[in-house]
Amino acid sequence: MVFGTKKILLAAMLAAMAVAVGYLFLPVPNLELVTAVIFIAGYILGPSLGLVVGLVAELMFSLFNPYGVAAPPLLIAQVTSMGVTGWAGGALKKILPRNNTLFRLVVLGVCGLILTLLFDTLTTLSFVLFISGVNSIKVWSAFIAGMGFYILHIISNTMIFITGVPAMLVFVEKWKTESQ
């Protein structure tokens, strides 16, 4: 699959934006816009480039994180889940109605919830398995210990996907129409 220069540049700018908003909200635990930006990148660029934006953005964010580089299993989990997020944004475009109907908002909210749950699950599993190996008691203990953070992260991303993402998608669709 060959992509034009404009699409490659847009992908690079969206990846940079995802990294920038990641650092912007870094001091606020589990409130982030990286997932939303990567999802929107997939919506704009399609599943393939959305996947690439997710992989590159999360890799850059994690490798140059001021709190330190994630352990390899955690890094793989982070990058994988953001790749899926970018791909999902592109794949969802085909079935998502254009106007902000209740159905569209519900679908976007469910996407935010599922994608955040995927991220939290993969990162927790990778961390626990890296530290302690396969031990179901330690895995469940880690999930229970982190439950407050997961709930906050899932609720905040679901709300971002219900409010901010639809507004940005309307803007993107209007921009695409005017630029043609």
N, C-alpha and C positions, 0 to 999 in steps of 0.2 A: 504494500500500500504506500503510495507516494503522496506526500503532503506538500502544499505550496508554501512559499516563504511567509506569506501573511499568517497562515495557520500556525506555522512553527514559531513565529515571533509572538503571536497571541498566546500560544501555549507557554512560552517562556515567561511572558509577563504575568500570566495567571499563576504559574508556579511561584514566581517571585512574590506576588501578592499574598499567596497562601502562607509563605514563609514569614513575610512581614507582619501579617495579622497574628500569626502564631507567636511571634516575639512580643507584639504589642500587648497581648493578653496573657503572657507567660506568668506574671505575678498573681493572677487571679486563678485559684485552683478550679479546674474542671469547667471553666467558662472559656470557650474557644470558638473561633470562626474558621479555622482551617478546614474542618469538615465541610462547611457550607461553601467556601470558596472552591474547593476541589470538586464538589458536586456540581456547582454552577459551571466550572470549567468543562466538565464532561458534557453537560447540557449544551454548551456552546459549540464544543469541538467534536462531539461524538464519542462513542465508547472507547475507541482505540487511543485517541489522543488524551481523553479524560483519564484513562488508565495511566498513561505516561506522565501526565501532570501530577497525578496522585503519588506515583512512585518517586518521581524526582523531587517534588515539593517536600514530602515527608522525609526523604533521605537527607536533603539539605537541612531541613529543620532539626532533625535528630543529630546529624553529624556535627553541626555547629551550635548546638544548644549550650547556653552559658552554664547550665547545671551539669554538663558533662555528656559524653557520648553514651548512648544506651548500650547495654550488653548485646552481643550479636543476636541471641534469640528474641530479645525485646525489640531490637531494631527491625528484624525481619517481620515481626508481628505488626509493628507500627506501619511500616512501608506497605506490607500486603493489604492491610485494612484500608489504607488511604488509596491504594490502587483500585481496590474494589469500589470505593466511594466514587472515584472519578468515572469508572466504567458505568456504575449505576446511574449517574447523572445523564450520561449519553444514552443509555438503554431506555431510561424512563421517558425521555423526550418523545418517543414514538407513541406512547399511550397516554401521556398527560394532556388533558384539555388545555387550550390556550387561555381561557378566561379564568379568573379566580373564583371558581365555583367552590362550594363546600367540598365536593368530591376531590378537587385538585388540592385543597388545603389539607384534607385528611390524608391523601396519598403522600404528600410531601412530609407531613408530620410523622406518618408511619415510617417513611424512609429515614428520616432523621433519627427516630427511635431505634430502628433496626441497625443502621450503620454505626451508631454510637455504641449500641449493645455489642456489635461485632468487634469494634475496636477495644472496648473495655474487656471483653471476654478473652480475645486473643492476647492482649498485652498482659493480662493477669496470669493466664495460663503459661505464657512463655517465661514470665518472671519466676513463677513458682517452680516450674519444671527445671529451669536453669539453676535455681538455688538449691532445691531439695529433691529433685528427681520425681519420679511418678509415685506420689503418695496422696491418696484421696483425702485423708484427714487434713493435710497441709493445704491442698487445693481449696477445699471447702472453707477452711479457716481464713485463707487469703480473701476469698470472695465475701465472706461474712464481715471481715475486718474492713474491707473497702466499700461495703454496701452504701454508706452515706455518700461517698464520693461518686459512686456509680449513679445513684439516684439523682444527685445534683447534675451530673454531666448529661444524663439521658433527658432529664426534664428541660435543661437549658437548651440542648441541641434540638429537641423536639419543638420547643417554642421558636427557636431561630428558624427552623425549617417551615413552621406554620406562618411566621410573620415576615422575616427578612428575606428568605429565599424567594417566595412568590413575588415580592416587590422587585427584587433584582431580576427575576425572570421576565417580568413585564417590561422592565427597562431594556433588557437584552433583546427581547423580541421587537420592541419599538425601534431600537438602534439598528438591528439587522434589516428591518423593513426600510428605514430611511436611508441606509447606506447602499442599498441596491439600486 
